[in-house]
Amino acid sequence: MSAPPTVTVVIPLLNEQPSLEELHRRIVESIELAMSQELVSGYRILFVDDGSTDGSWETIRRLTRSHPMTEGIRLRRNFGKAAALATGFAAADGDVVITMDADLQDDPKEIPRFMSQLAEGFDVVSGWKQVRNDPWHKTLPSAVFNRLVSRLTGVMLNDHNCGFKAYRREIFDEVKLYGELHRFVPVLAAARGWRVGEIVVEHHARQFGRSKYGLSRIVKGFLDLLTIYFLTGFAQRPLHLIGSAGLLGLLLGGSGLTWLTFRWVWTRSFADLEPLHLHETAIFYYCITALLLGAQCLSAGLIAELITSVTQPDRPPASVAEVIRSETRS
């Protein structure tokens, strides 16, 4: 029987000083409970300070002095949550990486349940804040966003926005974060063949400070969704997306011009018909525009394919789960 996995808890934060000591205490209690249940064999707690100005780093210093399994990373300025998480993932050495927010809205007591779900064969386990203690102007856009993400990506999670997640460490050898894509790690992992699950987690109202997200997050979220749709579906075959639009433009423009040509000839074949003058017909210019746009999209798709072929990322073309060979093979 294999030993239980080790865990690294990565906590990105920005100006969350009042909650850090209580959060740390709860995490330690929860992981020690998981260790007593033989779900975890060892752990690290890693705080990533994303440019805090409220004394958060001083609190992290105290915690690292008093607790040997606690570490901190301080970024030189506010780089954003995705950058903070990517920094934490690069430093994590556990078999499992758990991410959670530092504002005490995520409850560390859920950690054993995350570990149990991973033990059942899942590679990513996402939290679902089924009962969410946030105002309606945050919950309503989030509900719409979650439905769109599930519909477009096929990864049927109820709460893509939840920051409380557990991952097998190997996932981050294949999934790279940039921009605001941290909330889409389960989608990116699923696109590589990793198994994604979900559990309901308890969600608490914010006790200290204020939310770091405003209305601008909604706009950014939908733009990021378009990015994810492209990356998961067409990153290795951009011509299939851009070229399809180009072929559609060529088809519409070509069909329109063919019809106009037929009408131009027809109206001049009979004396009693009023001749068709193409330069006086608006659809003639629409067809020309469609042809030009179609040709441009097709050309752009071919250039994108060329760029993709010569700038392949440093990752395998497919995600290998297991390799077996005959024991008699020399």
Salt bridges, closest charged atoms under 4 A:
GLU16 OE2 - ARG206 NH2 3.38
GLU16 OE2 - LYS212 NZ 2.76
GLU21 OE2 - ARG62 NH2 3.03
GLU22 OE2 - ARG25 NH2 2.47
GLU22 OE2 - ARG26 NE 2.83
GLU29 OE2 - ARG25 NH1 2.66
GLU71 OE1 - ARG44 NH2 2.35
ASP93 OD1 - ARG44 NH1 2.83
ASP101 OD1 - LYS81 NZ 2.73
ASP103 OD2 - ARG206 NH2 3.10
ASP107 OD2 - HIS204 NE2 2.79
GLU110 OE1 - ARG113 NH1 2.56
ASP123 OD1 - ARG168 NE 3.14
ASP134 OD2 - ARG132 NE 2.68
ASP134 OD2 - HIS203 NE2 3.88
GLU174 OE1 - ARG192 NE 3.09
GLU202 OE1 - LYS109 NZ 2.64
GLU202 OE2 - HIS204 NE2 3.91
GLU280 OE2 - HIS279 NE2 3.71
